[in-house]
Amino acid sequence: MVNRSPVAFVSVEQLAAELKRAGGTAAEPVVVISADAARATSRDPRHGGCARRRPAAHYFHHPGIQVGTRLLEKTWYRRAGLLAWLLWPASLAFRLAVALRRLAYALRLAPSRSAGVPVVVVGNLTVGGSGKTPLVIHVAELLKAKGWSPVIVSRGYLGGAHRGREQDAPPRAVSLASDPAEVGDEPVLMARRSGCPVWVGAERAAVALRLRDEHPDCDVIVMDDGLQHYRLRRDVEIAVVDARGFGNGFMLPAGPCASRARGCGPWMRWSRTAPTR
C-alpha cells in the first residue's frame, strides 16, 4: 500500500488517514493490528512478525509456524548433521507409524468415507507453509471457469467455545463476514478470493457430507491441506513443494517430511532437494 515500513494501525481514524494519504486505493491487503498488540511491540513496527529483536511472546512468531518448528528448521533445511542423526531413531518410528496407518486405510481396516463427488486434495509433504492456500484458490477458480461448482474444505481454526477441542466442533460454513479468530484467516481469505463456498472442520469427512446437504449443486470438493487425512477418500492429490524442497530428507522429528516422498532421503544429491514451485 505504502512504500515504507509496515505500520501498526491502532485506530480506524489512523487507518483512514493512511488510506487517504496513499490516494484512497490500496494495491496490497491492509493488516490492522490491535492496540494491545501495538503496545506489546513497543510501538516499533520492526518488532513484529519474524523480526530479530528480543525474546518474543506468542504473537511475535510467524503465524502458522510453531515455535518449535522454527527452532528445528535450521537443522532440517541443511545437510543432515549431528542433531538430525540423533533424532533419526525417532524418525524411523514415525515413518513406521505413518506406513502402518496408510496400510490400514488401503486395506480398509480403518474406516474411510466417500463424499459422493470428486475430491481434489492440495497439501504438502513437509511441515510448514509451502503455498497451499494460493494454489487452492487457483484450482477452485479453474474449476469454476470450466463449469464446475466447487466447494472448499479446510480444517481451519475453531476458537470460542471450541478452542482446544476442534475434534468436537461441528462442521461450519465460512462467510465473507466470518471472524478469522473463530474460523481461521486462511478460510476467510479463500472465501473472499475464490467466491466459492468454504467449510471448516477437523473431521473432513463429516464436513463433506454436511456441505453436500447445504449445497446440492456441489459437484467437486477442493480440500485444503488434507494429504494425511485418509478418512475422506480422494480422487486427485496435489503435493506442493516450495524452493526448500525436502530439506535433509528425514521424516519428523529429524527432518521436515511428514510423508515419505519417492527419492527423498539424506543420502540423495543436494541439488535434488531444491525444486521450484
N, C-alpha and C positions, 0 to 999 in steps of 0.2 A: 504494500500500500504506500509506504513512505520509504525513501531511500536512506534510512538511518537505522540505528539500533532499535530493537523491539521496545515497545512502551507498555507499561502496566497501567491499564486504564482503571482507575479506582472509582469512577463515576460515569453515569451516562452523559453528563454535560461535557466531560473531558473527551469522551469518545466522539460526540457530535462536533466539538470544536476541531478535533483532529481530522475528521472526515471533511469538514468544511475547508480546512487549510489545504487538504490534499486535492481539492477540486470537486468534492462531492461524489467521487466514484472510487471504488476500491478494486484493484486488479487481483489482490490476494485476499484470502479469508482474514477476518478480523478476530483476534483472540482476546477476549475480555477476561481479565484476571480480577478476582475479588479483592476487596480492600484488605482482608486478612492475609491473603497470600502476598499482596504487595508489601505489607508491613513485615512479613516474615522474611522477605528477600532484602530487607534493609533499604528498600526503595532504590535499589540498584538493578537496572534491567539485566545486567550481566550475571546476576546471582541466581537465575532460574535455569530450568532445563538441565543441560549437561555441563554447565559452566564449572570450571575448576576453581572453586573459591575456598570452601571450608566444608567440614562435615555437614551433611545435609539431612533434613528431615524427609518424611515420605514424599512431599510434593516437590522435592528437588530432583529426584531421579527421573530419567526419561520415561514418559508414560508408556505402558505396555511392556516394559522390560524390568524384570525383577532385579533387586539389588544384587542378590547372589549370582544371578546370571551375568550381570555386568562384570562382577569381580572375576568370574571364570572365563569371560570372553577373551581376555588377553592370552590365556593358555590354550583355548580352543582353536583360535584362528592363527596358529603358527605351527611349525613342526612339533611333533609330539615330544614333550620334554619330560622331566622327572616327575612332575605332578601328574601329568596325563598317564604315565605308566604306573604310578602308584594307585591311581583310580581305575586302572584297566580291569582288575577283577570285578569291581562293582559294575563296570560297563558290560562285561560278559554276562553277568547275572541279569542285567536289564535287557540285554539283547535276547537272552533265552526267554525271559518273561514275555517280551513282545512277540517272539516267534510262536510261542505256545498259544498266546491269545489269538493271533492271526489264524493259526491252525484250527483252533476251536470254532471260530466263525466260519472258516472254509468248510469244515466237516459238518456244519450245522449243529454242533454240540452246544454252542451258545446261541441264544435266540436273536434273530435279526428280522426286520420288518421291511416290507416294500412300500414305497409311497404311492404306488399305482400310476406314477408318471415318471418320465426320465429324470434322473438326478445327476447333476454335474457338480463335482466336488473340487473346490480350489483350496489348496493347502500347501504346506511346506514340510520338508523332511528334516528341517533343523529348528532349533529353538530360537524364538525371537521373530521380529518383523522382517519380512522379505518382500513386501509389496503386494500382499494378497488382496487387500481392500480395493485398490485401483483396478486390479485385474477382474475382481468380482463385478465391479460396476461396469467394466468394459464388456465382459461376457454377457451380462444382463442386457446391456444396450444393443449388442449384436443380435441377440435372440429376439428382442423386440422389433428390430429392423427387419428381421426375417419372418415376422408374423407370429412369433410365439408369444405366450403370456407367462413370463417367468415370475416366480416369487423367490425372494432371497431369504435364506435361513441362516442365522448366526447364533452362536452361543450367547453373545452379548455379555452384559454385566448387569446383574439384578441387585439393586440396592433396596433401601427402605426396609420393609418388614422381612424381606427375604435375603438380606445381606448376610453372607456367610453360609446360607442354606439354599444355594442355587438349584440343587437337585430337587428340592421340594417345591420350587416355584412353578406355576402353570405356564403353558405357552402364552406368549404375549405379543400383540401386534405393535409395531413401531410406526408412529406417525411423524409428520413434519414438525409437530409441536412437542414431541416427546422430550423428556428431560434426560440429557446424556448421563447425568448422575444416577438415573434409575435403570436405564437400559444399555448404556454404553455409548461412547461417542462415535464409534465406527458404524453401528447400525443406523444411527441418526444420519450420519454422513451418506450412507448408502441409500437411505430412503429419499434424501433430498436430491442427490445427484442422479440416481438411476430412474426415479419416477416409478419404481416398482414397489409392490407390497413387500414389507420386510417384517419377519417374525423372529423372535429370540426365545431361547430356552435351552437349558443344559441337556435335556433329553431330545435330541434332534428328531428321532423317530416319532415321538408324541407330537412335536411341533408340526411335522409334515402332515400327519393325519388331521390335526386340528385345522391347519390352514386350508386343507382341501375342502373342509366343510364350509369355511368362510369365503373361499374363493373357488367356486366350482369351475370357473373358466381357466384356472391354472393348468397348464399342460407341460410345465418343466420347472424343476426346482434347482436353484443355484445355491449350493451350501458353502458358506464361508468357513474355512479352517476346520475341515472335518475328515482329513485323510485317515486319522486314527480312530474315528468314531464309526465302528463297524456295525453298530446296531441298526443303522439305516443303510440299506443296500443302495449301491450307486452304479451308474452306467458309464460315466466318464470321470476320470481322475486327472486333474491338472496339478502338477507339482511345481511350485515356484521356487527358483533358486536365484539368489542375488549374486553380486560380483564376488562375495566372500567364499562362495562355494560351500564345501562340506568341512572346511577347516582342517583339523588334523585327522579327520576320518573316523574318529572313535564315536561310539554312542554314549549317551548320558551315563554317568556324570563326567566321564573323562573327555568327552567331546561334545559338539553341539548337535549331533544327529539324534533325532527322536525316532526315526525309522531307518531301516537299512536300505541304502541305495546301492544298486549294482555297480561294482567297480570302486566302491568307497572303502578306503582303508588307509591306515597310517603309512603303509609301505608304497603307496602309489606316488607317481610323479606330482610334484607341487603344482606344475602348470595345469594339471587336470582339475584342480580344485578351485579355479577362479573363472567359471563361465560367466558370461553376461546374461542379463535377463532376456 
